[in-house]
Amino acid sequence: MNTPTFYIAVACAMAYLLGSIPTAVWFGKRFYGVDVREHGSGNAGATNTFRVLGKKAGAIVFVIDVIKGFASTMIAYFLLEKQVISSENFMLYQLLLGVLAVLGHIFPVFAGFRGGKGVATSLGMVLGVYPAVAALCFGVFVLVFGVSNYVSLGSITAATLFPLLLLLPAFKPENPLATVGGFILGATVVAMHHKNIKKLIKGEESKTFLFRSKDK
């Protein structure tokens, strides 16, 4: 079967399965004998890995999760090479595949659909589609995190900023559907932080100290 629909379906499945690799879960179990979902916030992401297993483990998980998002957008080159999609729709398919990877990270088939919040994978996706926007969003994340010591606040701010940047002439995609996808992605990441938002409002959110130990 060599129809365009078949190739697109395979590409979408690959992106989702790539995103579904539960880095934090597998890494924690393999090297520490720990399922990070049973500790800390119960989240299978880089932040909880950082808190439960330490900075080195958290950094490794973060990098791999970013790569998952970036690699998923590269699958669009396969579709372009096979002439399944046109160059005009290339970015739109990159975004679609990236979003599927993020959904895979949040609902991983390899880990009982209990994944992370999709921040690192979203960063990788944005890096593959909009490198300049990714750099700005990451810079804002680091700034907000550095000042507040709240990873969640940095993530929420960056996720909110991402679709807004796509409205600016300098970053606005040619295909308006790509902008819509950007808003959907940003809204998804923010929605995954709904518990953190409530804790931030109540002043109960846990702080993360990157360069020094948390005060006891």
DOTOR-275604 format. One record per residue (C-alpha): residue in three letters; y, z, x. Coordinates in steps of 0.25 Angstrom, whole numbers. Each point is the difference from the previous one (the first is absolute). Layout:
N
+------+-------+-------+-------+
: code :    c2 :    c3 :    c1 :
+------+-------+-------+-------+
:  ALA :     Y :     Z :     X :
...
+------+-------+-------+-------+
***
This chain:
216
+------+-------+-------+-------+
: code :    c2 :    c3 :    c1 :
+------+-------+-------+-------+
:  MET :     0 :     0 :     0 :
:  ASN :    13 :    -5 :     7 :
:  THR :    10 :     1 :   -12 :
:  PRO :    14 :     7 :     3 :
:  THR :    -4 :    10 :   -10 :
:  PHE :   -12 :     4 :     8 :
:  TYR :     8 :     1 :    13 :
:  ILE :    11 :     9 :    -7 :
:  ALA :   -10 :     9 :    -6 :
:  VAL :    -7 :     2 :    13 :
:  ALA :    13 :     3 :     7 :
:  CYS :     4 :    10 :   -11 :
:  ALA :   -13 :     7 :     2 :
:  MET :     1 :     0 :    15 :
:  ALA :    14 :     6 :    -1 :
:  TYR :    -4 :    11 :   -10 :
:  LEU :   -13 :     3 :     8 :
:  LEU :     9 :     1 :    13 :
:  GLY :     9 :    10 :    -7 :
:  SER :   -12 :     8 :    -5 :
:  ILE :    -4 :     4 :    14 :
:  PRO :     2 :    15 :    -1 :
:  THR :     5 :     2 :    14 :
:  ALA :     4 :    15 :    -2 :
:  VAL :   -14 :     3 :    -6 :
:  TRP :    -9 :    -7 :     9 :
:  PHE :     8 :     4 :    13 :
:  GLY :     0 :    14 :    -4 :
:  LYS :   -15 :     1 :    -4 :
:  ARG :    -4 :    -8 :    13 :
:  PHE :     8 :     8 :    10 :
:  TYR :     3 :    13 :    -6 :
:  GLY :   -10 :     2 :   -11 :
:  VAL :    11 :     2 :   -10 :
:  ASP :     3 :    -7 :   -13 :
:  VAL :    15 :     1 :     0 :
:  ARG :     0 :    -2 :   -15 :
:  GLU :    -6 :    14 :    -1 :
:  HIS :    12 :     6 :     8 :
:  GLY :    15 :     1 :     0 :
:  SER :     5 :    -9 :   -11 :
:  GLY :   -13 :    -6 :    -3 :
:  ASN :     6 :   -14 :     3 :
:  ALA :    -8 :   -10 :     9 :
:  GLY :    12 :    -5 :     7 :
:  ALA :     7 :     1 :    14 :
:  THR :     9 :    12 :    -4 :
:  ASN :   -11 :     9 :    -5 :
:  THR :    -8 :    -4 :    12 :
:  PHE :    11 :     4 :     9 :
:  ARG :     1 :    14 :    -7 :
:  VAL :   -15 :     2 :     0 :
:  LEU :    -5 :    -6 :    13 :
:  GLY :    12 :    -1 :     9 :
:  LYS :    10 :   -10 :     5 :
:  LYS :    -9 :    -8 :     8 :
:  ALA :   -10 :    -3 :   -12 :
:  GLY :    12 :    -2 :    -9 :
:  ALA :     6 :   -10 :     9 :
:  ILE :   -13 :    -8 :     1 :
:  VAL :    -2 :     0 :   -15 :
:  PHE :    15 :    -4 :    -2 :
:  VAL :    -1 :   -12 :     9 :
:  ILE :   -14 :    -5 :    -5 :
:  ASP :     6 :     1 :   -15 :
:  VAL :    12 :    -8 :     4 :
:  ILE :    -9 :   -10 :     7 :
:  LYS :    -8 :    -1 :   -14 :
:  GLY :    13 :    -4 :    -7 :
:  PHE :     5 :   -10 :    11 :
:  ALA :   -14 :    -6 :     1 :
:  SER :    -1 :    -3 :   -15 :
:  THR :    12 :    -8 :     0 :
:  MET :    -5 :    -9 :    11 :
:  ILE :   -12 :    -4 :    -9 :
:  ALA :    11 :    -9 :    -7 :
:  TYR :    -1 :    -9 :    13 :
:  PHE :   -14 :    -3 :    -3 :
:  LEU :     4 :    -5 :   -14 :
:  LEU :    11 :    -8 :     6 :
:  GLU :    -9 :    -6 :    10 :
:  LYS :   -10 :    -4 :   -11 :
:  GLN :    12 :    -6 :    -7 :
:  VAL :    -3 :     9 :   -12 :
:  ILE :    14 :     5 :    -1 :
:  SER :    13 :    -7 :     4 :
:  SER :    10 :     5 :    10 :
:  GLU :    10 :     2 :   -11 :
:  ASN :   -10 :    11 :    -6 :
:  PHE :    -5 :     5 :    13 :
:  MET :     9 :    13 :     0 :
:  LEU :    -4 :     3 :   -15 :
:  TYR :   -14 :     0 :     4 :
:  GLN :     2 :     8 :    12 :
:  LEU :     7 :    10 :    -9 :
:  LEU :   -12 :    -1 :   -10 :
:  LEU :   -10 :     3 :    10 :
:  GLY :     8 :    11 :     6 :
:  VAL :     1 :     7 :   -13 :
:  LEU :   -15 :    -1 :    -2 :
:  ALA :    -2 :     6 :    13 :
:  VAL :     9 :    12 :    -4 :
:  LEU :    -8 :     1 :   -13 :
:  GLY :   -12 :     0 :     8 :
:  HIS :     5 :    12 :     9 :
:  ILE :     4 :     8 :   -13 :
:  PHE :   -13 :    -3 :    -7 :
:  PRO :   -10 :    -3 :    11 :
:  VAL :   -14 :    -5 :    -5 :
:  PHE :    -6 :     6 :    13 :
:  ALA :     5 :    14 :    -3 :
:  GLY :    -2 :     2 :   -15 :
:  PHE :    14 :    -6 :    -3 :
:  ARG :     6 :    13 :     6 :
:  GLY :    10 :    -5 :    10 :
:  GLY :    14 :     2 :     6 :
:  LYS :    14 :    -3 :    -6 :
:  GLY :     1 :   -14 :     7 :
:  VAL :    12 :     3 :     8 :
:  ALA :    -5 :    -5 :    14 :
:  THR :    -8 :   -11 :    -6 :
:  SER :    13 :    -4 :    -8 :
:  LEU :     8 :     0 :    14 :
:  GLY :   -10 :    -9 :     6 :
:  MET :     1 :   -10 :   -12 :
:  VAL :    15 :     0 :     1 :
:  LEU :    -1 :    -2 :    15 :
:  GLY :    -9 :   -12 :    -2 :
:  VAL :     9 :    -6 :   -11 :
:  TYR :    14 :     5 :     3 :
:  PRO :     1 :     5 :    14 :
:  ALA :    15 :     3 :     0 :
:  VAL :    -1 :     7 :   -13 :
:  ALA :   -12 :     8 :     5 :
:  ALA :     8 :     4 :    13 :
:  LEU :    12 :     5 :    -9 :
:  CYS :   -10 :     8 :   -10 :
:  PHE :    -7 :     6 :    12 :
:  GLY :    13 :     4 :     6 :
:  VAL :     5 :     7 :   -13 :
:  PHE :   -14 :     7 :    -1 :
:  VAL :     1 :     5 :    14 :
:  LEU :    15 :     5 :    -2 :
:  VAL :    -3 :     7 :   -14 :
:  PHE :   -13 :     6 :     6 :
:  GLY :     7 :     5 :    12 :
:  VAL :    12 :     6 :    -7 :
:  SER :    -8 :     6 :   -11 :
:  ASN :   -14 :     2 :     6 :
:  TYR :    -6 :    -5 :   -14 :
:  VAL :    -9 :   -12 :     2 :
:  SER :     0 :    -2 :   -15 :
:  LEU :    15 :    -1 :    -1 :
:  GLY :     0 :   -10 :    12 :
:  SER :   -11 :    -8 :    -7 :
:  ILE :     7 :     0 :   -14 :
:  THR :    13 :    -4 :     6 :
:  ALA :    -6 :   -12 :     8 :
:  ALA :    -8 :    -4 :   -12 :
:  THR :    12 :     0 :    -9 :
:  LEU :     9 :    -7 :    11 :
:  PHE :   -10 :   -12 :     2 :
:  PRO :     2 :    -7 :   -13 :
:  LEU :    15 :     2 :     0 :
:  LEU :     1 :    -7 :    13 :
:  LEU :    -7 :   -12 :    -6 :
:  LEU :    12 :    -1 :    -9 :
:  LEU :     9 :    -3 :    12 :
:  PRO :     3 :   -14 :     4 :
:  ALA :    -5 :     2 :    14 :
:  PHE :   -14 :     4 :    -5 :
:  LYS :    -1 :    -6 :   -13 :
:  PRO :   -13 :    -8 :    -2 :
:  GLU :     1 :   -14 :    -5 :
:  ASN :   -11 :     3 :   -10 :
:  PRO :     6 :    10 :   -10 :
:  LEU :   -15 :     5 :    -3 :
:  ALA :     0 :     5 :    14 :
:  THR :    12 :     9 :    -3 :
:  VAL :    -8 :     5 :   -13 :
:  GLY :   -12 :     3 :     9 :
:  GLY :     9 :     8 :     9 :
:  PHE :     5 :     9 :   -12 :
:  ILE :   -14 :     1 :    -5 :
:  LEU :    -5 :     5 :    14 :
:  GLY :    12 :     9 :     2 :
:  ALA :    -2 :     6 :   -14 :
:  THR :   -15 :     2 :     3 :
:  VAL :     2 :     8 :    13 :
:  VAL :    11 :     9 :    -7 :
:  ALA :   -10 :     2 :   -12 :
:  MET :   -11 :     5 :    10 :
:  HIS :    10 :    10 :     5 :
:  HIS :     3 :     6 :   -14 :
:  LYS :    -6 :    14 :     4 :
:  ASN :     8 :     0 :    12 :
:  ILE :    13 :    -3 :    -8 :
:  LYS :    -3 :    12 :    -9 :
:  LYS :    -2 :     9 :    12 :
:  LEU :    12 :    -5 :     7 :
:  ILE :     9 :     3 :   -12 :
:  LYS :    -6 :    14 :    -1 :
:  GLY :     1 :     2 :    15 :
:  GLU :   -15 :     1 :     2 :
:  GLU :    -3 :   -12 :     8 :
:  SER :    -7 :     3 :    13 :
:  LYS :     8 :    -4 :    13 :
:  THR :    -6 :    -8 :    11 :
:  PHE :     5 :     3 :    14 :
:  LEU :    -2 :   -12 :    10 :
:  PHE :     4 :     6 :    13 :
:  ARG :    -3 :    14 :    -2 :
:  SER :    -9 :     9 :    -7 :
:  LYS :     3 :     5 :   -14 :
:  ASP :     6 :    13 :    -1 :
:  LYS :   -11 :    11 :    -4 :
+------+-------+-------+-------+
***
